[in-house]
């Protein structure tokens, strides 16, 4: 008797099979806690629940430190890799176990939690390092978003790198990037500045350091300080477009856009908002026009030259009376003549007052901080800043490999002006200070030594002049 051939499947059979499948079996494949809204398809409205696709191969999670990004509001933003890493980790280091415990409960994660924050880092760090050195999997999370972004995990990562432990990033949500992309402001060049100081005077000083950067600025801010912070931004950064993003990815998400002054007035007239806030400030509109105007003026000074060109700029005594006019230096372009203010290129017409000294001091601190950031991004480790001794002072001492660099920071327009401002006497003082640094830190005695200079101009990245002059710290002893 011949065996009957099986009937070929048709699209209608597949449709019938899907219709007859129980809804609870489809729901069991979902691992995302979602809110049932009209946008989310459910069995009641004719759709299927959201189901996360299972990876084709099991994830390989090697031993080491794993920096796991967590949702900033919506629990559905957690990635499959993040959930699997937290499940298979030996321990999870978190800021607040109550906050991370809610995430673990939502996804059925039973890994042990241990607190790690700035108040207990001194005691918790050695315990975590011992686990890492024994080959365990340690996951580091923050309360919300990506670890180490306005988060105290830097020390643990630095210690793991120094100990030769593998450090892996599990990327995910970030409030700073989410606010940046919804702000409608330029995203090709931006700077994340974290939280500003709580006091208005310190906040204005910090904003003055950032005013010259030609980039979009991203800040975190407290709701009760938002109105004051926006007012200080409007005063120090000038007329700029901005956006205030609040409660991103949550139920009451809100983004307000407009001029800084208008936003400051709106929030000052209303009660303090609630939730987590990100402020995004666009780059200044006038920086490019000012640089082009200064370039034309420089070209005109080189073409005209002589006493007549200096007289047309307002100096009756010619080039000898106003050396910056003979060179065609544009005020505000970042150059500084002899006796100038370090950033504007204008010679003071009267004795410097207390306010002017404070302003220059703030500009100098800002320039040194910007150079320190620049060096860290290029792989340098900062050993000291403003290293002061009775013999002299060094702005920055940095190390990379077996090289120690003693760096003098100058807010000047070009290397020639910076070299003129760094006379032999100051070089000797820096060399003596370098010798005292080596004597104080004998572990660096066998390293190569070098004297560098970094030039800082408004709206430009710092310029690193290597081996600016030659001297020997050991000979200066």
Secondary structure per residue as TSV (DSSP state, phi and psi in degrees):
chain	resnum	aa	ss	phi	psi
A	1	X	-	360.0	128.8
A	2	X	-	-75.3	138.6
A	3	X	-	-76.0	129.9
A	4	X	-	-67.2	139.4
A	5	X	-	-73.3	139.5
A	6	X	-	-66.9	144.9
A	7	X	-	-74.3	139.0
A	8	X	-	-68.1	138.5
A	9	X	-	-71.8	144.4
A	10	X	-	-118.9	160.5
A	11	X	H	-55.6	-29.0
A	12	X	H	-66.5	-37.2
A	13	X	H	-62.3	-41.9
A	14	X	H	-62.5	-40.5
A	15	X	H	-64.2	-41.0
A	16	X	H	-65.0	-39.8
A	17	X	H	-64.6	-39.8
A	18	X	H	-67.0	-35.6
A	19	X	H	-68.3	-35.8
A	20	X	H	-83.3	-10.8
A	21	X	S	-68.3	135.8
A	22	X	-	-66.9	143.4
A	23	X	H	-66.4	-31.8
A	24	X	H	-70.0	-25.3
A	25	X	H	-69.9	-36.4
A	26	X	H	-70.1	-37.1
A	27	X	H	-67.8	-28.8
A	28	X	H	-68.9	-19.1
A	29	X	T	-82.4	-10.3
A	30	X	-	-83.3	135.3
A	31	X	-	-119.0	13.7
A	32	X	-	-108.3	120.7
A	33	X	-	-72.4	115.4
A	34	X	-	-121.0	157.4
A	35	X	-	-88.6	130.3
A	36	X	-	-80.7	96.4
A	37	X	-	-117.5	178.9
A	38	X	T	-66.5	-23.6
A	39	X	T	-78.8	-25.5
A	40	X	S	-88.3	118.7
A	41	X	-	-67.2	136.2
A	42	X	-	-131.8	165.4
A	43	X	G	-59.2	-28.3
A	44	X	G	-70.4	-34.5
A	45	X	G	-99.3	18.6
A	46	X	T	92.3	3.1
A	47	X	-	-111.4	-178.6
A	48	X	-	-103.3	148.7
A	49	X	-	-62.9	155.3
A	50	X	-	-67.9	125.8
A	51	X	-	-123.3	129.2
A	52	X	-	-78.1	129.6
A	53	X	-	-66.8	137.5
A	54	X	-	-76.4	139.6
A	55	X	-	-63.7	144.2
A	56	X	S	-66.4	-31.0
A	57	X	S	-126.7	148.1
A	58	X	-	-63.9	141.3
A	59	X	-	-68.7	137.8
A	60	X	-	-96.0	116.8
A	61	X	-	-115.3	100.5
A	62	X	-	-76.2	162.1
A	63	X	S	-63.2	153.6
A	64	X	E	136.1	-169.6
A	65	X	E	-95.7	124.4
A	66	X	E	-115.2	120.8
A	67	X	E	-92.7	104.3
A	68	X	E	-104.2	123.3
A	69	X	-	-80.6	136.9
A	70	X	B	-115.0	163.4
A	71	X	-	-61.7	148.8
A	72	X	S	-94.7	-1.5
A	73	X	S	-175.4	-62.7
A	74	X	-	-82.3	123.4
A	75	X	G	-64.7	-22.1
A	76	X	G	-70.8	-6.9
A	77	X	G	-81.1	-5.9
A	78	X	-	-72.6	132.9
A	79	X	-	-82.8	159.5
A	80	X	H	-61.9	-36.3
A	81	X	H	-68.0	-38.5
A	82	X	H	-64.3	-43.8
A	83	X	H	-63.3	-44.2
A	84	X	H	-66.6	-36.9
A	85	X	H	-64.5	-42.6
A	86	X	H	-66.7	-35.1
A	87	X	H	-67.9	-39.8
A	88	X	H	-94.5	-1.2
A	89	X	-	-71.4	152.0
A	90	X	S	-77.0	-29.4
A	91	X	E	-158.1	149.6
A	92	X	E	-115.7	118.4
A	93	X	E	-90.5	121.6
A	94	X	E	-135.0	161.0
A	95	X	S	-70.5	-53.0
A	96	X	-	-130.8	116.0
A	97	X	H	-65.0	-24.7
A	98	X	H	-69.8	-40.5
A	99	X	H	-70.1	-49.2
A	100	X	H	-66.6	-29.0
A	101	X	H	-63.0	-33.2
A	102	X	H	-66.1	-40.8
A	103	X	H	-63.8	-43.5
A	104	X	H	-65.7	-37.7
A	105	X	H	-66.8	-36.1
A	106	X	H	-66.1	-31.3
A	107	X	H	-108.8	8.1
A	108	X	T	67.9	35.9
A	109	X	-	-93.5	124.1
A	110	X	-	-111.1	17.0
A	111	X	-	-68.3	144.6
A	112	X	-	-66.8	139.2
A	113	X	E	-104.4	143.0
A	114	X	E	-135.9	136.0
A	115	X	E	-73.7	139.1
A	116	X	-	-144.8	111.2
A	117	X	-	-148.9	-179.5
A	118	X	T	-65.7	-21.5
A	119	X	T	-83.9	-24.5
A	120	X	T	-118.5	10.6
A	121	X	H	-60.0	-33.4
A	122	X	H	-61.3	-33.7
A	123	X	H	-98.0	-33.5
A	124	X	H	-78.6	-29.8
A	125	X	H	-61.0	-47.9
A	126	X	H	-60.8	-33.6
A	127	X	H	-67.2	-43.8
A	128	X	H	-67.4	-38.3
A	129	X	H	-64.9	-36.2
A	130	X	H	-64.0	-40.1
A	131	X	H	-64.7	-42.1
A	132	X	H	-63.7	-41.3
A	133	X	H	-68.1	-22.1
A	134	X	T	-84.8	1.1
A	135	X	T	89.8	20.9
A	136	X	-	-87.0	166.2
A	137	X	E	-98.6	115.7
A	138	X	E	-114.4	123.8
A	139	X	E	-102.8	129.8
A	140	X	E	-109.8	123.7
A	141	X	-	-128.9	159.5
A	142	X	-	-107.5	175.1
A	143	X	S	-61.5	-35.4
A	144	X	S	-159.3	133.0
A	145	X	B	93.3	-158.3
A	146	X	S	-88.1	131.6
A	147	X	T	-61.1	155.1
A	148	X	T	75.2	-3.9
A	149	X	S	-94.3	104.0
A	150	X	S	53.1	50.4
A	151	X	S	-147.3	146.7
A	152	X	T	-82.5	17.1
A	153	X	T	-79.0	-0.7
A	154	X	H	-60.4	-41.9
A	155	X	H	-63.0	-40.0
A	156	X	H	-66.2	-42.0
A	157	X	H	-64.7	-42.2
A	158	X	H	-62.9	-42.4
A	159	X	H	-66.1	-38.5
A	160	X	H	-65.5	-41.4
A	161	X	H	-63.9	-44.0
A	162	X	H	-63.8	-30.3
A	163	X	T	-86.8	0.2
A	164	X	T	78.7	19.9
A	165	X	-	-86.7	139.7
A	166	X	-	-68.4	134.4
A	167	X	E	-118.7	123.8
A	168	X	E	-124.0	138.3
A	169	X	E	-99.6	134.3
A	170	X	E	-112.5	90.7
A	171	X	-	-70.1	162.8
A	172	X	-	-177.6	-139.8
A	173	X	-	-68.9	147.3
A	174	X	-	-149.3	123.1
A	175	X	H	-64.4	-36.3
A	176	X	H	-63.6	-46.8
A	177	X	H	-70.2	-37.8
A	178	X	H	-62.1	-43.0
A	179	X	H	-67.1	-37.4
A	180	X	H	-62.3	-44.3
A	181	X	H	-75.6	-23.0
A	182	X	H	-94.0	-5.6
A	183	X	H	-72.3	-26.8
A	184	X	T	79.9	12.2
A	185	X	S	-102.1	163.1
A	186	X	-	-56.3	135.0
A	187	X	-	-114.5	-0.2
A	188	X	S	-72.7	-21.1
A	189	X	S	-150.1	115.3
A	190	X	E	-144.8	160.3
A	191	X	E	-130.6	125.3
A	192	X	E	-91.1	118.5
A	193	X	E	-107.3	3.3
A	194	X	E	67.0	-145.9
A	195	X	E	-87.7	136.3
A	196	X	-	-79.8	159.6
A	197	X	-	-59.7	150.1
A	198	X	S	-72.3	-30.3
A	199	X	S	-83.8	145.3
A	200	X	H	-64.4	-41.3
A	201	X	H	-64.3	-47.3
A	202	X	H	-65.9	-34.3
A	203	X	H	-65.8	-41.7
A	204	X	H	-66.4	-35.6
A	205	X	H	-64.3	-43.1
A	206	X	H	-64.9	-38.0
A	207	X	H	-69.1	-33.4
A	208	X	H	-63.5	-32.7
A	209	X	H	-68.2	-28.8
A	210	X	H	-96.0	-6.9
A	211	X	T	-63.7	-31.3
A	212	X	T	-84.4	-6.0
A	213	X	-	-75.8	130.6
A	214	X	-	-89.2	73.7
A	215	X	S	-160.7	159.7
A	216	X	E	-75.0	135.0
A	217	X	E	-106.5	136.0
A	218	X	E	-121.6	126.5
A	219	X	E	-126.5	149.6
A	220	X	E	-96.4	144.3
A	221	X	E	-145.9	150.1
A	222	X	-	-80.7	143.3
A	223	X	G	-58.9	-39.6
A	224	X	G	-73.7	-18.4
A	225	X	G	-102.7	4.1
A	226	X	H	-63.0	-47.4
A	227	X	H	-61.5	-45.2
A	228	X	H	-65.6	-38.5
A	229	X	H	-65.4	-42.4
A	230	X	H	-64.0	-38.0
A	231	X	H	-64.4	-41.6
A	232	X	H	-67.1	-36.9
A	233	X	H	-63.0	-43.0
A	234	X	H	-63.5	-35.4
A	235	X	H	-75.3	-38.1
A	236	X	H	-93.8	-30.7
A	237	X	H	-97.5	-14.4
A	238	X	-	85.7	-171.8
A	239	X	S	-71.9	105.9
A	240	X	-	-135.9	154.0
A	241	X	E	-78.5	146.5
A	242	X	E	-149.2	168.6
A	243	X	E	-143.4	138.9
A	244	X	E	-115.6	111.7
A	245	X	E	-103.2	128.9
A	246	X	E	-128.8	137.7
A	247	X	S	54.4	49.9
A	248	X	T	-61.1	138.2
A	249	X	T	66.4	6.2
A	250	X	S	-102.0	-179.4
A	251	X	T	-63.5	-40.0
A	252	X	T	-102.8	39.9
A	253	X	-	-61.1	137.9
A	254	X	E	-148.8	139.9
A	255	X	E	-134.5	119.6
A	256	X	E	-107.3	135.7
A	257	X	E	-125.0	148.0
A	258	X	E	160.6	-170.6
A	259	X	E	-73.0	152.4
A	260	X	H	-58.6	-45.1
A	261	X	H	-63.1	-40.6
A	262	X	H	-67.0	-42.0
A	263	X	H	-64.4	-39.7
A	264	X	H	-62.3	-41.7
A	265	X	H	-66.0	-40.3
A	266	X	H	-63.4	-47.4
A	267	X	H	-73.7	-26.0
A	268	X	H	-71.7	-30.7
A	269	X	H	-83.7	-11.4
A	270	X	S	-113.5	161.7
A	271	X	-	-62.1	157.9
A	272	X	-	-60.6	132.4
A	273	X	-	-72.1	172.9
A	274	X	-	-115.8	157.8
A	275	X	S	99.3	-177.1
A	276	X	-	-88.9	138.4
A	277	X	E	-127.0	138.6
A	278	X	E	-124.3	130.3
A	279	X	E	-110.2	126.3
A	280	X	E	-116.8	124.6
A	281	X	E	-118.6	127.8
A	282	X	-	-73.6	164.4
A	283	X	-	-68.0	155.8
A	284	X	-	-65.9	139.6
A	285	X	S	-78.8	-22.6
A	286	X	S	-93.1	-4.8
A	287	X	H	-63.9	-44.1
A	288	X	H	-65.5	-41.5
A	289	X	H	-64.7	-37.7
A	290	X	H	-66.4	-39.8
A	291	X	H	-65.4	-40.0
A	292	X	H	-66.6	-37.6
A	293	X	H	-65.7	-40.5
A	294	X	H	-66.6	-38.0
A	295	X	H	-63.8	-41.2
A	296	X	H	-65.0	-37.9
A	297	X	H	-68.4	-38.7
A	298	X	H	-61.4	-43.7
A	299	X	H	-63.2	-39.3
A	300	X	H	-65.5	-36.6
A	301	X	H	-66.9	-36.9
A	302	X	H	-71.8	-34.7
A	303	X	H	-73.4	-42.6
A	304	X	H	-77.0	-58.5
A	305	X	-	61.4	-179.9
A	306	X	H	69.5	-170.0
A	307	X	H	-69.3	-36.2
A	308	X	H	-64.7	-41.2
A	309	X	H	-64.2	-39.7
A	310	X	H	-67.3	-37.7
A	311	X	H	-66.0	-37.0
A	312	X	H	-65.1	-23.8
A	313	X	T	-86.6	4.1
A	314	X	T	106.6	3.5
A	315	X	-	-104.9	118.6
A	316	X	T	-76.2	-24.8
A	317	X	T	-86.3	2.6
A	318	X	-	79.0	-161.9
A	319	X	T	-66.7	-30.4
A	320	X	T	-67.7	-31.1
A	321	X	T	-80.3	-34.0
A	322	X	-	-129.2	84.3
A	323	X	H	-63.0	-29.7
A	324	X	H	-72.0	-27.5
A	325	X	H	-70.7	-38.1
A	326	X	H	-64.5	-30.9
A	327	X	T	-84.2	-8.3
A	328	X	T	73.8	32.6
A	329	X	-	-75.5	132.7
A	330	X	-	-91.0	124.1
A	331	X	T	-59.5	134.5
A	332	X	T	88.2	-1.7
A	333	X	S	-89.3	-2.0
A	334	X	S	107.6	-6.7
A	335	X	-	-88.3	163.2
A	336	X	-	-143.6	123.7
A	337	X	-	-82.3	179.9
A	338	X	T	-60.9	123.9
A	339	X	T	80.7	7.8
A	340	X	B	-76.0	-177.6
A	341	X	-	-88.6	5.0
A	342	X	S	91.6	-21.0
A	343	X	S	-131.8	-27.1
A	344	X	S	-100.6	-24.2
A	345	X	-	84.1	2.8
A	346	X	-	-96.6	132.1
A	347	X	B	-76.6	136.3
A	348	X	-	-67.0	138.2
A	349	X	S	-91.7	-10.2
A	350	X	S	-144.7	164.9
A	351	X	-	-56.7	145.0
A	352	X	-	-71.5	129.8
A	353	X	-	-91.0	-179.7
A	354	X	H	-65.5	-41.0
A	355	X	H	-63.1	-39.7
A	356	X	H	-67.5	-39.7
A	357	X	H	-63.9	-39.6
A	358	X	H	-65.5	-38.7
A	359	X	H	-64.5	-43.8
A	360	X	H	-65.2	-37.8
A	361	X	H	-63.0	-42.5
A	362	X	H	-64.2	-39.5
A	363	X	H	-64.6	-39.7
A	364	X	H	-65.1	-42.6
A	365	X	H	-62.8	-40.4
A	366	X	H	-63.8	-40.7
A	367	X	H	-63.9	-41.5
A	368	X	H	-66.4	-39.1
A	369	X	H	-65.7	-40.9
A	370	X	H	-63.2	-41.0
A	371	X	H	-66.1	-37.5
A	372	X	H	-63.7	-42.8
A	373	X	H	-59.3	-45.3
A	374	X	H	-60.7	-41.7
A	375	X	H	-67.4	-41.6
A	376	X	H	-61.7	-40.2
A	377	X	H	-64.2	-24.9
A	378	X	T	-97.4	15.3
A	379	X	T	91.8	8.5
A	380	X	-	-86.6	149.8
A	381	X	E	-109.4	124.8
A	382	X	E	-80.7	118.1
A	383	X	E	-89.7	-33.8
A	384	X	E	-160.2	149.6
A	385	X	E	-128.9	135.8
A	386	X	E	52.8	54.4
A	387	X	E	-73.9	109.9
A	388	X	E	-106.9	137.4
A	389	X	-	-139.4	164.5
A	390	X	S	-60.7	-25.0
A	391	X	S	-83.8	-25.6
A	392	X	-	171.4	-173.6
A	393	X	E	-138.9	143.7
A	394	X	E	-119.4	130.5
A	395	X	E	-66.7	-52.0
A	396	X	E	-139.5	135.3
A	397	X	E	-116.3	119.6
A	398	X	E	-129.0	153.9
A	399	X	E	-131.1	139.0
A	400	X	E	-142.3	113.6
A	401	X	T	67.3	-126.2
A	402	X	T	-102.8	25.4
A	403	X	E	-119.8	130.2
A	404	X	E	-108.4	126.9
A	405	X	E	-114.5	126.2
A	406	X	E	-98.6	113.2
A	407	X	E	-113.7	128.9
A	408	X	E	-102.6	125.4
A	409	X	E	-96.4	128.8
A	410	X	E	-129.2	130.7
A	411	X	-	-92.1	87.0
A	412	X	-	-137.1	165.4
A	413	X	S	-82.7	-31.8
A	414	X	S	-149.9	171.4
A	415	X	H	-66.9	-32.1
A	416	X	H	-62.5	-46.8
A	417	X	H	-64.5	-38.3
A	418	X	H	-64.9	-40.4
A	419	X	H	-64.3	-37.4
A	420	X	H	-65.6	-37.3
A	421	X	H	-74.1	-18.1
A	422	X	S	-101.3	87.1
A	423	X	-	-80.6	175.0
A	424	X	H	-59.0	-37.2
A	425	X	H	-64.6	-44.0
A	426	X	H	-67.2	-34.9
A	427	X	H	-63.4	-40.2
A	428	X	H	-64.9	-39.6
A	429	X	H	-64.9	-39.9
A	430	X	H	-66.2	-40.4
A	431	X	H	-63.7	-40.5
A	432	X	H	-66.2	-40.2
A	433	X	H	-64.0	-37.5
A	434	X	H	-64.7	-38.8
A	435	X	H	-63.6	-39.7
A	436	X	H	-68.0	-33.7
A	437	X	H	-64.1	-45.2
A	438	X	H	-63.4	-38.0
A	439	X	H	-68.0	-35.1
A	440	X	H	-75.9	-27.6
A	441	X	-	-120.5	79.1
A	442	X	G	-65.5	-16.0
A	443	X	G	-66.9	-16.0
A	444	X	G	-101.6	11.0
A	445	X	T	-63.1	-33.1
A	446	X	T	-88.6	4.2
A	447	X	S	-82.5	158.8
A	448	X	E	-75.6	141.0
A	449	X	E	-113.8	145.7
A	450	X	E	-151.8	144.1
A	451	X	E	-105.1	118.0
A	452	X	E	-116.5	169.8
A	453	X	E	-137.7	142.3
A	454	X	E	-123.3	129.2
A	455	X	E	-103.0	131.3
A	456	X	-	-121.0	124.3
A	457	X	-	-126.4	151.0
A	458	X	T	-59.5	141.2
A	459	X	T	64.3	22.2
A	460	X	S	-137.3	153.1
A	461	X	-	-72.6	152.1
A	462	X	-	-61.0	146.1
A	463	X	E	-107.4	124.2
A	464	X	E	-96.3	111.5
A	465	X	E	-97.1	107.3
A	466	X	E	-85.4	144.8
A	467	X	E	53.5	52.7
A	468	X	E	-64.1	-35.2
A	469	X	E	-153.2	161.7
A	470	X	-	-109.5	130.4
A	471	X	-	-158.5	170.3
A	472	X	-	-123.2	116.0
A	473	X	T	-61.0	-32.7
A	474	X	T	-71.2	-35.6
A	475	X	T	-70.6	-26.3
A	476	X	T	-75.8	-10.6
A	477	X	-	-67.1	360.0
